[in-house]
């Protein structure tokens, strides 16, 4: 399971620092513990253990405690011009043309584990003054009207891997 960012739908995801800050502000261990009751593993790469190339990518780059990662995420956004709007408390960045708000929709299915994970992600990311709107769909509706036409800003979803270590599925 992962969150997929659609840069064509939400331009904020074209900013590397935004994606990095969201990753830093995601307490993956809490999600595994609270949602999956420790029946899962934290991954820091798109490749699961056993996949070709996973051993190189699976090394954890940052072992810092969550509160320190949250501070790193805040500092990263501040350094790159994402300031908190005092009226609505949502971060934004002013360019020559306009002000971009750090706000996006997170779509997922109505499976209890995914709904609970989406809510935790929303809470974690809002600590950075990012506005996250949850969009919960029935699985058929999600597949046909959201995933297939790629009508999402961010998508919390997963795939089932077989015994074959090839992640191409």
LINMODA-V488396 format. One record per backbone hydrogen bond with DSSP energy under -1.0 kcal/mol. CO is the residue of the C=O (numbers start at 0). NH is the residue of the N-H. If there is no record, write none. Layout:
BEGIN
CO,NH
CO,NH
END
This chain:
BEGIN
1,156
3,154
5,9
9,12
10,13
11,14
14,18
15,19
16,20
17,21
18,22
19,23
20,24
22,25
25,27
26,30
27,31
28,32
29,33
30,34
30,35
31,37
35,38
47,50
50,53
52,56
53,57
64,68
65,69
66,70
67,71
68,72
69,73
70,74
71,75
72,76
73,77
74,78
75,79
76,81
77,80
80,82
82,91
84,88
89,84
90,101
91,82
92,99
97,94
99,92
100,102
101,130
103,132
104,153
105,134
106,155
107,136
110,114
111,115
112,116
113,117
114,118
115,119
116,120
117,121
118,122
119,123
120,124
121,125
124,127
125,128
128,90
130,103
132,105
134,107
136,109
137,141
138,142
139,143
140,144
141,145
141,146
142,147
145,150
146,149
149,151
152,5
153,106
154,3
156,1
END
